[in-house]
Amino acid sequence: MDNFGDIGVCWRLARQLAVEHGIAVRLWVDDLKSTRRLIPSLDPGKACQHIDGVEIRQWSDPLPAVAPGEVVIAAFACPLPESFLAAMAGPKPLWINLEYLSAEDWVSGCHRMPSPHPRLPLTQHFFFPGLDASTGGLIREADYATRRAAFVPEVFWEALDLASPEPGELRISLFSYENPGLPELLKAWWESPFPVTCLVPEGRVLPGLAAEFGVSGLRAGDRLIRDSLTVRVLPFVEQARYDELLWACNLNFVRGEDSFVRAQWAEQPFVWHIYVQQEDAHLEKLEAFLGRYRIGLGPDVARALTDFWLAWNRGEGVGAAWPAFLEALPFLAAHGPDWSAHLQQVDDLAAQLVQFGKVEIE
Ligand code: TRH
């Protein structure tokens, strides 16, 4: 199988297909250097290497000539190189276009839809991850629950050289894009009547954080303290261990797609910073998710959740929305396991892809 597309999702999926389903997966990566943050054992100097059963290949131009796998997955509408498409025209592998995750209703109508190539004798099939049985489901590894049950928070905190949370302390992980609402949020946290610890993996939010604290730059290991707030900058952890951070915190700020899904499996309250799309299409996606996620919440909690998520995504009104969101946290914490159980009624994305492959190829 050949896999092209966004690395956070694609690496996780490739690994699962190889480890759990015994499939020979070749993952094409354009930027090996930044992928190394997710996979520390990756050697960016090597154009071809094997990690966790996955063949990782440098996506160069021109692409090395290889025979396409039996299945080709192009994720997030990424265009396949012409030479590879031409090579596909002979053996005609099953070609899957793995789309963005969306909770919007139209998704179920487009899931698995075929679309012939305008010139070549090839058909791509749209495959949509999603939240209900009419979609392709979400990535979730078979050993997820076992790993979570074996997790010992005290050991995790010790490894980060941090004490376990004090009673009443709020421990937050912050993984987001640049956000003009950050200063207001930090203010709410440092004015808090109880201790707040914010753990920030190295990434795009650091310059905004540094500016707010009046320091020239931040890096892993740095600690900032102001009144009730302690900020600790963490190294970007390897992808396989990111879940631990989400399990250990009682509020997780996440973004994009993969961390957003992991936060849902972690069952803790979370805030999604969605990636911005043209014509504010992302806000519709955000509302569509909230429309489903809110089911079962009381009206005040649902309102507090919606107001805070919208404020964070618009980058304004974050401070005003925080107090009600804070009050809603215990209810959202209770909601997390119900939501995760609801999602688990749907087969996971890897299993559905394998099933689809079996039906289409045989
Ligand atoms: O990187 P992202 O912003 O990715 C997004 C989406 O994939 C989206 O579909 C795409 O269109 C957009 O990019 C441009 O956020 P995401 O999806 O959460 O991916 C981040 C990955 O990093 C995820 O796999 C979790 C991982 N991670 C670690 O491995 N260690 C860490 O310390 C942290 C904070 C994250």
Residues whose N, C-alpha, C, O or C-beta is under 5 A from the ligand:
A	BS01	TRH	D6 G8 V9 L38 F175 P201 P235 F236 V237 E238 Q239 Y242 R255 G256 E257 D258 S259 F260 Y275
